[in-house]
Amino acid sequence: MMTTQMNPEQEYSHLMERMAQISEEQSWGDPFSYARSKEILAAIALGHQVATDYSGADAFNENGEEVEYKSTIGPNCKGAYTGISVQPTWPEQDRYLIEKKIMKYPEHYFNRFEKGRLVESWRLTGQQVYDILEPKLRKKFDTVLNNKDPRLSADVSWKDIQNNGVQIIKNGKRVN
């Protein structure tokens, strides 16, 4: 069926089915689960390989290294690191952040989408993200231990990204 002969409802349904079909053929997983479609689109635009698992890396860069993506549709790039498991002591928490949560990924990408397009992307190293988040998480650590839902969260702000990052995509086009 050609899309020009479809009404909007039919075209939307067709495109959803086609996206699911392509994702299955490529082993990308369900494109409608969480922000998976944005991860797939970012990986394509950045020249990365889409991760086949939902847990762990969002994609793999050109060197085969695991990378983390944060996505927004807001006016500025930002990154929320939420639901971070709390460890019994701060030294164990810090080791967890370094080995399993933040520095495990040598690159973190902060992506902004408009109207289904990746229009902006910034890259920070895992070390930079750790340096930004560690003091924020350390400050919250003792307060969450007794909470009903003891998980940590902190944000990488637009200012943090501008001060530390390298812009990779601007106005939908690669710059680096």
C-alpha positions as a printed NumPy array, in Angstrom:
array([[ 0.   ,  0.   ,  0.   ],
       [ 1.473,  3.402, -0.939],
       [ 1.45 ,  6.008,  1.813],
       [ 0.027,  8.689, -0.521],
       [-3.187,  6.665, -0.785],
       [-3.564,  6.199,  2.967],
       [-5.444,  8.334,  5.421],
       [-3.4  ,  9.518,  8.436],
       [-4.567,  6.627, 10.645],
       [-3.646,  4.023,  8.055],
       [-0.283,  5.627,  7.342],
       [ 0.556,  5.803, 11.061],
       [-0.376,  2.146, 11.553],
       [ 1.653,  1.144,  8.507],
       [ 4.722,  3.076,  9.671],
       [ 4.529,  1.558, 13.175],
       [ 4.363, -1.936, 11.708],
       [ 7.243, -1.167,  9.345],
       [ 9.424,  0.198, 12.175],
       [ 8.761, -2.951, 14.196],
       [ 9.607, -5.104, 11.183],
       [12.892, -3.293, 10.459],
       [13.871, -3.438, 14.137],
       [13.2  , -7.164, 14.251],
       [15.194, -7.776, 11.055],
       [18.154, -5.847, 12.525],
       [17.854, -7.358, 16.045],
       [17.359, -3.88 , 17.532],
       [14.552, -4.899, 19.861],
       [11.187, -3.263, 20.339],
       [11.433,  0.302, 18.983],
       [ 8.452,  1.328, 21.121],
       [ 9.923,  0.283, 24.468],
       [10.94 ,  3.328, 26.535],
       [13.246,  5.574, 24.458],
       [14.447,  2.707, 22.255],
       [13.402,  4.395, 19.003],
       [15.449,  7.458, 19.964],
       [18.44 ,  5.241, 20.782],
       [18.142,  3.565, 17.373],
       [17.85 ,  6.91 , 15.583],
       [20.807,  8.358, 17.534],
       [22.978,  5.32 , 16.796],
       [22.227,  5.631, 13.081],
       [22.981,  9.382, 13.045],
       [26.172,  8.995, 15.107],
       [27.493,  6.029, 13.138],
       [27.174,  3.661, 16.112],
       [25.949,  0.09 , 16.288],
       [22.649, -0.362, 18.133],
       [22.946, -2.571, 21.215],
       [20.819, -5.696, 21.006],
       [20.181, -5.855, 24.778],
       [17.99 , -3.437, 26.713],
       [20.212, -3.506, 29.794],
       [23.703, -2.071, 29.687],
       [25.03 , -0.071, 26.773],
       [22.646,  1.819, 24.508],
       [25.001,  1.401, 21.546],
       [28.604,  0.747, 20.543],
       [30.808,  3.462, 19.048],
       [33.087,  3.123, 16.019],
       [35.741,  1.512, 18.261],
       [33.278, -1.096, 19.54 ],
       [33.125,  0.555, 22.986],
       [29.88 ,  0.709, 24.948],
       [28.244,  4.15 , 25.017],
       [25.41 ,  5.72 , 27.013],
       [22.68 ,  7.934, 25.513],
       [20.483, 10.492, 27.246],
       [17.611, 11.91 , 25.229],
       [15.273, 14.873, 25.51 ],
       [12.662, 16.674, 23.458],
       [13.148, 19.795, 25.586],
       [14.77 , 23.02 , 24.398],
       [18.258, 22.03 , 25.658],
       [20.25 , 18.837, 26.027],
       [20.414, 17.37 , 29.518],
       [20.796, 14.003, 31.168],
       [18.955, 12.471, 34.087],
       [20.748,  9.606, 35.812],
       [17.934,  8.068, 37.837],
       [17.286,  4.85 , 39.706],
       [20.914,  4.318, 40.636],
       [21.162,  1.366, 43.024],
       [22.431,  2.295, 46.458],
       [25.329,  0.317, 47.916],
       [25.907, -0.188, 51.683],
       [28.814,  2.29 , 52.03 ],
       [30.063,  5.288, 50.087],
       [33.328,  3.554, 49.011],
       [31.238,  0.683, 47.59 ],
       [28.874,  3.203, 45.977],
       [31.777,  5.052, 44.403],
       [33.227,  1.801, 43.046],
       [29.778,  0.929, 41.622],
       [29.566,  4.331, 39.885],
       [33.028,  3.887, 38.426],
       [32.845,  0.242, 37.375],
       [29.19 , -0.373, 36.543],
       [27.23 ,  2.837, 36.073],
       [29.119,  5.86 , 34.778],
       [32.764,  5.306, 33.877],
       [31.949,  1.891, 32.441],
       [30.937,  3.901, 29.367],
       [33.845,  5.882, 27.902],
       [31.388,  8.143, 26.054],
       [28.029,  9.596, 27.077],
       [25.898, 11.312, 24.426],
       [23.277, 13.912, 25.242],
       [20.78 , 14.003, 22.389],
       [17.951, 16.411, 21.638],
       [15.108, 15.499, 19.313],
       [12.574, 17.664, 17.487],
       [ 9.731, 16.309, 15.382],
       [11.252, 12.827, 15.245],
       [14.733, 14.03 , 14.214],
       [17.993, 14.11 , 16.119],
       [18.821, 17.816, 15.915],
       [21.585, 18.125, 18.502],
       [24.103, 15.807, 20.162],
       [26.925, 16.457, 22.598],
       [29.583, 14.   , 23.795],
       [31.162, 13.879, 27.242],
       [33.608, 11.284, 28.509],
       [32.684,  8.909, 31.285],
       [35.251, 10.685, 33.468],
       [33.611, 14.067, 32.823],
       [30.158, 12.698, 33.664],
       [31.541, 11.059, 36.816],
       [33.215, 14.338, 37.864],
       [29.886, 16.164, 37.414],
       [27.692, 13.585, 39.136],
       [29.926, 12.297, 41.939],
       [29.604, 15.342, 44.246],
       [25.837, 15.513, 43.648],
       [25.405, 11.819, 44.406],
       [27.762, 11.922, 47.406],
       [25.722, 14.746, 48.902],
       [22.5  , 12.687, 48.575],
       [23.975,  9.32 , 49.595],
       [23.386,  9.455, 53.369],
       [19.857, 10.814, 52.936],
       [18.562,  7.959, 50.739],
       [19.723,  5.006, 52.847],
       [16.571,  5.069, 54.979],
       [14.11 ,  6.003, 52.231],
       [11.325,  3.677, 51.192],
       [12.81 ,  3.719, 47.658],
       [16.554,  4.054, 48.315],
       [17.869,  4.97 , 44.886],
       [20.084,  7.834, 43.869],
       [19.584, 10.288, 41.043],
       [21.297, 13.383, 39.707],
       [21.32 , 15.409, 36.511],
       [23.909, 16.552, 34.024],
       [22.62 , 20.03 , 33.237],
       [22.698, 22.004, 30.008],
       [25.372, 24.235, 31.576],
       [27.442, 21.121, 32.482],
       [27.158, 19.912, 28.892],
       [28.113, 23.273, 27.378],
       [31.085, 23.651, 29.752],
       [32.446, 20.115, 29.263],
       [31.081, 18.588, 26.091],
       [31.935, 18.443, 22.429],
       [29.071, 19.101, 20.042],
       [28.729, 16.306, 17.497],
       [25.443, 17.23 , 15.805],
       [24.113, 20.765, 15.365],
       [20.882, 21.588, 13.551],
       [20.622, 17.951, 12.486],
       [24.065, 17.86 , 10.828],
       [27.37 , 16.407, 12.037],
       [29.913, 19.018, 13.072],
       [32.707, 16.698, 14.294]])
